[in-house]
Amino acid sequence: MKTKGGCGSHFIGLAGLLLAACSGGETTEPDDPACTEIEAPASGPSTAGARYTASISVVDTRTFGEDSAGARTEATVGRITGTFSDVEGIGTSTPADALELGPLCIGIVSRPQNASPTGVAIDRLVVAGTARGEVDVPAVGSPGLYLDIGTGLLDGASQLSATVTSSGDFAPFSASLDPADPVVVESPPSDGTGLVERAGMRVRWNAGNGDAVVIRITPERAMGGVDSGGQIICQVIDDGCFDVPAAATTFLLSSNTEDYTFLLGRVRAAGQDVDGMTRAVIRSASEWSTDLMNGVFE
């Protein structure tokens, strides 16, 4: 079970964190120059300019955490999600307010407000090549949303293929993508001892075939969620090595939260023009998630 200490007060704001005399949070070794790269990954495929859009994702998430009795748990969940939309006349989205925290990381100051497109029903979505074989993805909820949740999909997968059958407004198509290699994170640790500290954070994983690796660290709030932002997002190349800068971890610590969720995802994606009005994106991601503690409060 986690044991948390205290330093007498929870400092408010970035200035307090920078000036605090609280013990802990200064144990990170100096940056490894090989892991402070400024090369950014290539931008992912876009659906801009299309009226009809399809997004098909095949994602494995391996999660480490703590149950109500304090025991460590581990689980892998595979999800296939398909969304099919008519984006004509949906209005304007409000982007998140973000703070640059080094060349590859941003801090989310406020949540975005996304305009809602109209879902478009199709006849059938089948995804093949997964570790579970061929999956006929069922429709759920409102039109245009398809979801399958079960065991892992990527460890042992071959080339992924998605086949969309449609006799309505959405054009039928097929798309394929090599799956993301299963990711394994070495640092931060996933045994419940990982810390968010002022001096930054070393992130190490098995390098693989990702078009990009996305690192997201989010403060946990009572009753769940982060209503107005507070997390950091770093997008880096898939070379197995990145040092989250001190500016980013200091931003995280300004939330005065005791617990954080760490998620690293290896992402592959490809776009396809289906016809003059329709664009599809197929995505594969292998994700690793664990809990972290506030290293200043320790």
Secondary structure in CASP SS format (residue, H / E / C, confidence):
PFRMAT SS
TARGET T0000
AUTHOR 0000-0000-0000
METHOD secondary structure of the structure
MODEL  1
M C 1.00
K C 1.00
T C 1.00
K C 1.00
G C 1.00
G C 1.00
C C 1.00
G C 1.00
S C 1.00
H C 1.00
F C 1.00
I C 1.00
G H 1.00
L H 1.00
A H 1.00
G H 1.00
L H 1.00
L H 1.00
L H 1.00
A C 1.00
A C 1.00
C C 1.00
S C 1.00
G C 1.00
G C 1.00
E C 1.00
T C 1.00
T C 1.00
E C 1.00
P C 1.00
D C 1.00
D C 1.00
P H 1.00
A H 1.00
C H 1.00
T C 1.00
E C 1.00
I C 1.00
E C 1.00
A C 1.00
P C 1.00
A C 1.00
S C 1.00
G C 1.00
P C 1.00
S C 1.00
T C 1.00
A C 1.00
G C 1.00
A C 1.00
R C 1.00
Y E 1.00
T E 1.00
A E 1.00
S E 1.00
I E 1.00
S E 1.00
V E 1.00
V E 1.00
D E 1.00
T E 1.00
R E 1.00
T E 1.00
F E 1.00
G E 1.00
E E 1.00
D C 1.00
S C 1.00
A C 1.00
G C 1.00
A C 1.00
R E 1.00
T E 1.00
E E 1.00
A E 1.00
T E 1.00
V E 1.00
G E 1.00
R E 1.00
I E 1.00
T E 1.00
G E 1.00
T E 1.00
F E 1.00
S E 1.00
D E 1.00
V C 1.00
E C 1.00
G C 1.00
I C 1.00
G C 1.00
T C 1.00
S C 1.00
T E 1.00
P C 1.00
A C 1.00
D E 1.00
A E 1.00
L E 1.00
E E 1.00
L C 1.00
G C 1.00
P C 1.00
L C 1.00
C E 1.00
I E 1.00
G E 1.00
I E 1.00
V E 1.00
S E 1.00
R C 1.00
P C 1.00
Q E 1.00
N C 1.00
A C 1.00
S C 1.00
P C 1.00
T E 1.00
G E 1.00
V C 1.00
A C 1.00
I C 1.00
D C 1.00
R E 1.00
L E 1.00
V E 1.00
V E 1.00
A E 1.00
G E 1.00
T E 1.00
A C 1.00
R C 1.00
G E 1.00
E E 1.00
V E 1.00
D E 1.00
V E 1.00
P C 1.00
A E 1.00
V C 1.00
G C 1.00
S C 1.00
P C 1.00
G C 1.00
L E 1.00
Y E 1.00
L E 1.00
D E 1.00
I E 1.00
G E 1.00
T C 1.00
G C 1.00
L C 1.00
L C 1.00
D C 1.00
G C 1.00
A C 1.00
S C 1.00
Q C 1.00
L E 1.00
S E 1.00
A E 1.00
T E 1.00
V E 1.00
T E 1.00
S C 1.00
S C 1.00
G C 1.00
D C 1.00
F C 1.00
A C 1.00
P C 1.00
F E 1.00
S E 1.00
A E 1.00
S E 1.00
L E 1.00
D C 1.00
P C 1.00
A C 1.00
D C 1.00
P C 1.00
V C 1.00
V C 1.00
V E 1.00
E E 1.00
S E 1.00
P C 1.00
P C 1.00
S C 1.00
D C 1.00
G C 1.00
T C 1.00
G C 1.00
L E 1.00
V E 1.00
E C 1.00
R C 1.00
A C 1.00
G C 1.00
M E 1.00
R E 1.00
V E 1.00
R E 1.00
W E 1.00
N C 1.00
A C 1.00
G C 1.00
N C 1.00
G C 1.00
D C 1.00
A E 1.00
V E 1.00
V E 1.00
I E 1.00
R E 1.00
I E 1.00
T E 1.00
P E 1.00
E C 1.00
R C 1.00
A C 1.00
M C 1.00
G C 1.00
G C 1.00
V C 1.00
D C 1.00
S C 1.00
G C 1.00
G C 1.00
Q C 1.00
I E 1.00
I E 1.00
C E 1.00
Q E 1.00
V E 1.00
I C 1.00
D C 1.00
D C 1.00
G C 1.00
C E 1.00
F E 1.00
D E 1.00
V E 1.00
P C 1.00
A H 1.00
A H 1.00
A H 1.00
T H 1.00
T H 1.00
F H 1.00
L H 1.00
L H 1.00
S C 1.00
S C 1.00
N C 1.00
T C 1.00
E C 1.00
D E 1.00
Y E 1.00
T E 1.00
F E 1.00
L E 1.00
L E 1.00
G E 1.00
R E 1.00
V E 1.00
R E 1.00
A E 1.00
A E 1.00
G E 1.00
Q E 1.00
D E 1.00
V E 1.00
D E 1.00
G C 1.00
M C 1.00
T E 1.00
R E 1.00
A E 1.00
V E 1.00
I E 1.00
R E 1.00
S E 1.00
A E 1.00
S E 1.00
E E 1.00
W E 1.00
S E 1.00
T E 1.00
D E 1.00
L E 1.00
M E 1.00
N E 1.00
G C 1.00
V C 1.00
F C 1.00
E C 1.00
END
